[in-house]
Amino acid sequence: MKFTYEKINNIKPALTKLSKLDLRAVEAVKLARLLGKVESELKPLEETQRNMWIKYGEEVESGSYKIKPENYAAFSKEYQELLNSEIDIDTGKIEIKSDIQIDAASVLALSDVVEFAE
């Protein structure tokens, strides 16, 4: 399944939240595998983000950077291109039949990778 980095970056917090709930074993394993794939795909994004902060910013504290005003437009353009990049994650939808309580925002974020059974 193809995703943008922006999409999987938005999916990760909801997956993490869902993974902490009391799920059936088969659901928990599938979810853990998917979360592992998402985290693995996000590592290069995080490394590239750090490099961009260094490239376009200035160090304000040890290891902390602020984008220079004159570089903001170039940073924003390059960062948006990065977020719109597509990656392929080998996954199908995970069906969750467990009786759980989860917020609507998480359900919406997970709509491409999780199907909640009634």
N, C-alpha and C positions, 0 to 999 in steps of 0.2 A: 504494500500500500504506500502511495506517495504522500509525503507530508512536507510542509515547509518547516524550516527551523522555528519560525514564529509559532506555528501550530504545536509542535512537540514541546516547545518551551512553555506553552500555556497548558498543555496536557499534564506535564510532570507533577505539578502541585496537587492536582486532583487525583492522579494515580497514587501518589504518596498517601493522601488522605484516605482513599479507598483501601489501600493495602493495610491500614491500621485497624480496619473494622473486622468484626468477627464473620469471616467468610467460610464457606465449605472448603475443604482441603483442595479439591480440584480447581476451584476458582482462585484460591490463594496462590497456587503454583503457577497457573497461567498468568495471573496478574504480576507476580514476582518476575517471571520471565520477560513480560512486556516492559515492566519498569526497568529491568536491566538493559534491555535494548535501547530504550529511550535515553537512559543515563549515558550509555556508551556513545550514542549519536550526539549527545550534547557536549561531550568533552572537547571535541575540536572547536565547537562554537565558543565555548568558554575561553579556550586558549586564544582564539582569534580575537575575541572581545578584549582580553587583556592587552594583546599586542596593539590593538587599535587605540586603546586608552593611552598607551605609551606613545604611540606615533602622533596622535592628535592632541595630546594633553600635556599637562605639566604636573610634576609631583607636588602635592600639597602637604602630604605627610608621608612617612616611610611606607611605601607600597600603595599609597592612595593617590589617585590622579583626578584632575579636573580638566575637562576639555577647554582648550583655549578658545575664546570668542571668535577669533579669526579663522579657526578650523572647524567651527560647529557645522557649517553647511556641508563641507566635504565629509566630515565624520558621519553626519546623519544620512547622507546619500549612500555612502559605502555600507553603513550598518543596515539600512533598509534593504539594500541589495542582498546582503548576507542573510537577513531574516527571511527573505523571499526565496532563497535557494531551496530547491527540492531535494529531498533524500528519500530513499526507499527503505521502509522498515517491514520486514517479513512478518506480517501479523494478520490475523483475521479478527473479527469482533469476539470479545469474550462475553459470554452470557453469564450474568449474575442472577442467581435465583434466591440467594440468601435474603432473609428478612433483615434489612439494614435501614438505617436512617442516614441520608446524605443530602446535602443542600442542593438546591436547583442549579446554582452556578457550576458546581462540580459535575452534575449530570450533563449539563450543556457542554462543558469542556470535554467530557469523555464520549460524547455522542458518536464520534467516528471509530472508537475502539472498544466500547462497552455497550452491551445491550442489557437493560434491566428488565427482567421478567416480572410479570404481575403476579 
